[in-house]
Amino acid sequence: MVLDAIIAVSALYLNPFLAIWFLVVLTRIVKKIVKDEDYESSLWLASVLLAWMVFTFTFFLGAI
C-alpha cells in the first residue's frame, strides 16, 4: 500500500517534467541521426524515461 502511494504521488508530480525531458532527449536523438552521429548514448535515457511513463500510466489504469 505504501509503495502504491509513493508511485502514485511521484508519478503525479514527476510525469509532466519527465515527458518534457523525454521529448528533449528524443529531439536530440533525431538531430544526431540526421547528422549521422552516434546517438546510442542517449538511447538508454530515453528508454528509461519512456518505460517509467508507461509503467505509471498502466499503474493508474489498474487503479481505476
C-alpha positions, 0 to 999 in steps of 0.5 A: 500500500505504501509503495502504491502511494509513493508511485502514485504521488511521484508519478503525479508530480514527476510525469509532466517534467519527465515527458518534457525531458523525454521529448528533449532527449528524443529531439536530440536523438533525431538531430544526431541521426540526421547528422549521422552521429552516434546517438546510442548514448542517449538511447538508454535515457530515453528508454528509461524515461519512456518505460517509467511513463508507461509503467505509471500510466498502466499503474493508474489504469489498474487503479481505476 
